[in-house]
Amino acid sequence: MMTLIYMILNIPASITGSFLTKKFGLRFGMILVAWLNFIGGCIRCLGYKKGNETFFWIAFGGQIFCALAQPLALNSATLLAFNWFGEKERTVVSVVSVLMAIFGGGASFAIGPSLLTAGSTDMSGSEFGMLTFLGAQVLIATMNLLLVVVFFKANPPTPPILLKSSKSEETIASINSEPAMEDESSRKNDETLSLIDIGTKQTFFEGVKSIITDIHFINLALAFTFVNSVFSSFASILNQVIQSKGYTPFDGSKFNIIMMVCSVIGSIVMGILFDKTKRYKLIAMMSSLLATFGFACFATVMIWNRSDFLFGMGLFSHLFIGLFAIPTLPLIAQMIADVTFPVLPSTSAALAGGFGTVCAGIYLIIINFIQEYVSNETSSIVILWMDVGMMLMCFIMLSLFRGKFKRTLSEKS
């Protein structure tokens, strides 16, 4: 139930957060996220005791605050990239933000169990361990709140749009001797600025309407959903799959290390290629196809019991998953923000992310159903091949995409 509340509140929190960011700005949104996390963390500390229903509902109330904050925090990365960075830096910024979210989640899963079992001799945890765990979260939330309030500014020191405008003015000044050319340059500059500023003139609900009726957005949102669902299921069944085939937890840690290291390398390389070449569709298709190959290779390896050769092939498959599967998610998110321009990126990210989270939750319910009614070994293999199919569907959705990248076109005009 504590986890389910995140899925239930994802879409309403995403839409509400996007509306508030549109109306009051990104700094307001970040401060709101920091306060919600801080308040939610403090309330959860009051519900640390075990075996008492009253304390459970106190902790659940704090969980609601944190669930309201999460979608806005995740969806603001794309808006930050578009407003604070130039056109050749945005994808790298988006990719880095996604990687930080993944590393943060990984760190919490690695450190959390040791804090929960503090002062206890078994893995069931203790009240002291729970209070230590919740206290650490409050400490992190407090530091985050202070950093956001003190250092996060409402506007970047050198906005990319203003830099572009000043360059156009320099060009006009240098050709004052040719009035006709000056008029043409000024007209083009005004057109570009009007294209960029139109996002602020749209109402929030006009933006939402234009997005949900855009077939190209739906196309990319489905691709985003398939990848997101794969990550959700793969993370939940990985240890169960490998242990049923004779692999040890140490082997699983090697798989994770290979995947995480390769994800950093792949994300940076893909982000740079994305920004430098502007071949958005081609790069995303290649990334999803190679990711499909990585998942198919791992699903094939898991058919047989462990051997040194198969373990090496498992590492090889995780290399492909890290290099191509994880970077695919931010690449598609960047495509969505570009295609839905001039709607604010936070709005399109909120709708795509909310839809993806709900579908991932439904996919996890299906997986739990399979695990309950199918034997352990067979269910793991079935789920792995379902993940392969989902990645293949992502590739098909990207192949069918025929939309125009409006933001890139407006910046070139």
C-alpha positions in Angstrom: 0.0 0.0 0.0 2.9 2.3 0.7 4.2 1.8 -2.8 0.8 1.8 -4.5 0.1 5.3 -3.4 2.9 6.5 -5.7 1.1 5.0 -8.7 -2.3 6.3 -7.7 -1.1 9.9 -7.3 1.3 9.9 -10.2 -1.0 11.3 -12.9 -2.9 13.9 -10.8 0.4 15.0 -9.1 2.1 15.3 -12.5 -0.7 17.4 -14.1 -1.0 19.6 -11.0 2.7 20.1 -10.7 3.0 20.9 -14.4 0.3 23.5 -14.1 1.9 25.1 -11.0 5.3 25.2 -12.8 3.7 26.8 -15.9 2.0 29.4 -13.7 4.7 30.2 -11.1 8.0 29.0 -12.7 10.5 26.3 -12.2 12.0 27.7 -8.9 8.6 27.6 -7.3 8.2 24.0 -8.4 11.5 23.0 -7.0 10.9 24.7 -3.7 7.4 23.0 -3.5 9.1 19.6 -4.2 11.7 20.2 -1.4 9.0 21.3 1.1 6.8 18.3 0.3 9.7 15.9 0.7 10.7 17.6 4.0 7.2 17.6 5.5 6.5 14.0 4.3 9.8 12.8 5.8 9.1 14.4 9.2 5.6 12.9 9.3 6.9 9.5 8.5 9.4 9.7 11.4 6.4 10.0 13.7 5.1 6.6 12.4 8.2 4.6 13.0 6.8 2.1 15.5 6.0 -1.4 14.5 2.8 -3.4 15.2 0.5 -0.4 15.8 -2.0 0.6 13.1 -2.1 4.2 14.3 1.5 4.7 13.6 1.1 3.0 10.2 -1.5 5.6 9.1 0.8 8.4 10.4 3.5 7.1 8.2 1.1 6.7 5.3 0.2 10.4 5.6 3.8 11.3 5.2 4.1 8.9 2.3 1.3 10.9 0.5 3.4 14.1 0.7 6.4 12.3 -0.8 4.3 10.7 -3.5 3.0 14.2 -4.5 6.6 15.5 -4.8 8.1 12.7 -6.9 6.4 13.3 -10.3 7.2 17.0 -10.2 10.8 16.4 -9.4 11.2 13.8 -12.2 9.4 15.9 -14.8 11.3 19.1 -14.1 14.6 17.8 -15.5 13.4 18.3 -19.1 12.2 21.8 -18.5 15.5 22.7 -16.8 17.4 21.4 -19.8 15.3 23.4 -22.3 15.4 26.7 -20.3 18.9 26.7 -18.9 21.0 25.0 -21.6 21.7 25.4 -25.3 20.4 23.2 -28.1 23.6 21.1 -28.2 23.6 20.4 -24.4 20.0 19.5 -23.6 20.0 15.8 -24.2 23.2 15.3 -22.2 21.6 17.3 -19.3 18.4 15.1 -19.5 20.4 11.9 -19.7 22.6 12.9 -16.7 19.4 13.8 -14.7 18.0 10.3 -15.4 21.3 8.7 -14.4 21.3 10.6 -11.1 17.8 9.3 -10.4 18.9 5.7 -11.2 22.0 6.1 -9.0 20.0 7.6 -6.2 17.6 4.7 -6.3 20.4 2.2 -6.4 22.1 3.9 -3.4 18.9 3.8 -1.4 18.4 0.1 -2.1 22.0 -0.6 -1.2 22.2 1.4 2.0 18.6 1.1 3.2 18.6 -2.5 4.3 21.7 -1.9 6.5 20.0 1.0 8.2 16.8 -0.8 8.7 18.5 -3.7 10.5 20.6 -1.5 12.7 20.3 -2.7 16.3 18.8 -6.0 15.3 20.3 -9.4 14.9 18.0 -10.5 12.0 16.8 -9.0 8.7 13.3 -8.2 10.0 14.5 -4.8 11.2 13.9 -2.9 14.4 12.3 0.3 15.6 15.7 1.8 16.1 16.7 0.8 12.5 13.5 2.2 11.1 13.9 5.5 12.9 17.5 5.6 11.7 16.4 5.0 8.1 13.6 7.6 8.3 15.9 10.1 10.0 18.5 9.8 7.3 15.8 10.6 4.7 14.8 13.7 6.7 18.4 14.8 6.8 18.7 14.4 3.1 15.4 16.2 2.5 16.5 19.1 4.8 19.8 19.5 3.0 18.0 19.5 -0.3 15.5 22.1 0.9 18.3 24.4 2.0 20.2 24.0 -1.3 17.2 24.7 -3.4 16.1 27.8 -1.5 19.6 29.3 -1.4 21.1 28.3 -4.7 18.3 27.5 -7.2 17.6 30.7 -9.2 14.4 31.6 -11.1 16.3 32.2 -14.3 19.6 31.0 -15.7 22.4 33.7 -15.7 22.7 33.5 -19.5 19.5 32.1 -21.0 20.0 30.3 -24.4 17.2 32.3 -26.0 18.8 35.6 -25.0 22.1 34.5 -26.3 20.6 33.7 -29.6 18.8 37.0 -29.6 22.0 38.9 -28.9 23.8 37.0 -31.7 21.1 38.1 -34.1 21.4 41.7 -33.1 25.2 41.6 -33.7 24.6 40.2 -37.2 22.1 43.0 -37.9 24.5 45.7 -36.6 27.3 44.4 -38.8 25.2 44.8 -42.0 23.7 48.3 -41.4 24.9 49.4 -44.8 22.3 47.1 -46.4 18.9 48.1 -45.2 17.0 45.4 -47.0 19.0 42.6 -45.5 18.6 44.3 -42.1 14.9 44.2 -42.4 14.9 40.6 -43.4 17.2 39.6 -40.5 15.1 41.5 -38.0 11.9 39.8 -39.3 13.4 36.3 -39.0 14.6 37.1 -35.5 11.2 38.3 -34.5 9.6 35.2 -35.9 12.0 33.0 -34.0 11.4 34.8 -30.8 7.6 34.5 -31.3 7.9 30.8 -31.9 9.9 30.4 -28.7 7.7 32.6 -26.6 4.5 31.1 -27.7 4.8 28.4 -25.0 4.3 31.1 -22.4 1.2 32.5 -24.2 -0.6 29.1 -24.2 -2.8 28.3 -21.3 -2.0 25.1 -19.5 -5.2 23.4 -20.6 -4.6 24.4 -24.2 -1.2 22.7 -24.0 -2.7 19.6 -22.5 -5.4 19.4 -25.2 -2.9 19.9 -28.0 -0.7 17.1 -26.6 -3.4 14.4 -26.0 -4.8 15.0 -29.5 -1.3 14.7 -31.1 -0.8 11.2 -32.7 3.0 11.7 -32.7 3.0 12.3 -29.0 0.9 9.2 -28.4 3.3 7.2 -30.6 6.3 8.3 -28.5 4.5 8.0 -25.2 3.8 4.3 -26.1 7.5 3.8 -26.8 8.4 5.5 -23.5 5.8 3.3 -21.7 7.2 0.0 -23.1 10.8 0.9 -22.0 9.6 2.1 -18.6 7.6 -1.1 -18.0 10.7 -3.2 -18.9 12.9 -1.5 -16.4 10.2 -1.9 -13.7 9.8 -5.7 -14.3 13.5 -6.4 -14.9 14.6 -4.8 -11.7 12.0 -6.8 -9.7 12.8 -10.2 -11.0 16.5 -10.2 -11.8 17.7 -11.8 -8.5 14.9 -14.3 -8.6 15.8 -15.3 -12.2 19.5 -15.8 -11.7 19.3 -17.6 -8.3 16.9 -20.2 -9.9 19.7 -21.0 -12.4 22.5 -21.4 -9.9 23.9 -17.9 -9.9 25.0 -16.3 -6.6 24.2 -12.8 -5.3 27.9 -12.0 -6.0 27.2 -12.9 -9.7 24.2 -10.6 -9.6 26.3 -7.7 -8.3 28.7 -8.2 -11.2 25.7 -8.0 -13.6 24.6 -4.7 -11.9 28.0 -3.2 -11.9 28.6 -3.9 -15.6 25.1 -2.5 -16.4 25.6 0.7 -14.3 29.1 1.5 -15.7 28.0 0.9 -19.3 24.9 3.0 -18.7 27.1 6.0 -17.8 29.2 5.5 -20.9 26.2 4.8 -23.2 24.2 7.7 -21.9 27.0 10.3 -22.3 27.8 9.0 -25.8 24.2 8.8 -26.9 23.4 12.2 -25.5 26.4 13.8 -27.4 25.4 12.1 -30.6 21.8 13.2 -30.1 22.7 16.8 -29.7 25.5 17.0 -32.3 23.8 15.1 -35.2 20.1 15.9 -34.6 19.3 12.4 -36.0 16.9 11.8 -33.2 14.8 9.1 -34.6 17.7 7.1 -36.1 19.7 7.1 -32.9 16.7 6.2 -30.7 15.8 3.4 -33.1 19.4 2.0 -33.1 19.5 2.3 -29.3 16.2 0.4 -28.8 17.1 -2.3 -31.3 20.4 -3.0 -29.7 18.8 -3.0 -26.3 16.3 -5.6 -27.6 19.3 -7.7 -28.6 20.8 -7.4 -25.1 17.5 -8.5 -23.4 17.1 -11.4 -25.9 20.6 -12.5 -25.3 20.1 -12.5 -21.5 16.7 -14.3 -21.8 18.4 -17.0 -23.9 21.3 -17.4 -21.4 18.8 -17.9 -18.6 17.3 -20.9 -20.3 20.2 -23.1 -19.0 21.9 -23.4 -15.6 25.0 -21.5 -14.8 28.3 -22.3 -16.4 31.4 -20.1 -16.9 30.6 -19.6 -20.6 27.0 -18.6 -19.9 28.0 -16.3 -17.1 30.3 -14.5 -19.5 27.4 -14.3 -22.0 25.3 -12.8 -19.2 27.9 -10.1 -18.6 28.0 -9.5 -22.4 24.2 -9.1 -22.5 24.2 -6.7 -19.5 26.9 -4.6 -21.4 24.3 -4.1 -24.2 21.5 -3.4 -21.7 23.6 -0.8 -20.0 24.9 0.8 -23.2 21.6 1.0 -25.0 18.5 0.2 -22.9 19.0 2.8 -20.1 19.9 5.7 -22.5 16.8 5.0 -24.6 14.5 6.3 -21.9 15.9 9.9 -21.8 16.3 10.0 -25.5 12.6 9.3 -26.0 11.8 11.9 -23.3 13.8 14.5 -25.2 12.0 13.6 -28.5 8.7 14.1 -26.7 9.7 17.5 -25.5 10.9 18.5 -29.0 7.8 17.2 -30.8 5.2 18.8 -28.5 6.9 22.3 -28.7 5.7 25.0 -27.9 4.0 23.2 -25.0 6.2 23.3 -21.9 8.5 20.2 -21.6 7.3 19.7 -18.0 3.7 19.3 -19.3 4.5 16.7 -21.9 6.9 14.9 -19.5 4.2 14.8 -16.9 1.6 13.2 -19.2 4.1 10.7 -20.7 5.5 9.9 -17.3 2.1 9.5 -15.6 0.8 7.3 -18.4 4.1 5.2 -18.3 3.9 4.8 -14.5 0.3 3.6 -14.6 1.0 1.1 -17.5 4.1 -0.1 -15.6 2.0 -0.7 -12.6 -0.5 -2.8 -14.7 2.4 -4.7 -16.2 3.8 -5.5 -12.7 0.3 -6.8 -11.7 0.4 -9.1 -14.7 3.9 -10.3 -13.7 2.7 -11.0 -10.2 -0.2 -13.0 -11.6 2.2 -15.0 -13.7 4.5 -15.6 -10.8 1.6 -16.8 -8.6 0.1 -19.3 -11.0 3.2 -20.5 -13.0 6.1 -22.4 -11.6 9.1 -20.2 -10.4 11.5 -21.3 -13.1 9.0 -21.1 -16.0 7.6 -17.8 -14.9 11.0 -16.1 -14.8 11.7 -17.2 -18.4 8.3 -16.1 -19.6 8.7 -12.6 -18.0 12.2 -12.2 -19.5 10.8 -12.9 -23.0 7.9 -10.5 -22.3 10.5 -7.8 -21.6 12.1 -8.7 -25.0 8.7 -8.2 -26.6 8.2 -4.9 -24.9 11.6 -3.6 -26.1 10.7 -4.8 -29.6 7.4 -2.9 -29.4 9.4 0.2 -28.4 11.5 -0.2 -31.6 8.4 -0.6 -33.7 6.8 2.5 -32.2 9.9 4.5 -33.0 10.0 3.1 -36.5 6.4 4.2 -37.1 7.1 7.8 -35.8 6.6 10.4 -38.6 6.4 13.6 -36.6 8.4 16.8 -36.9 10.8 18.1 -34.3 9.2 21.5 -33.9 11.7 23.0 -31.4 14.7 22.2 -33.5 13.0 23.6 -36.6 12.1 26.8 -34.8 15.7 27.3 -33.6 17.0 26.8 -37.2 14.6 29.3 -38.7 
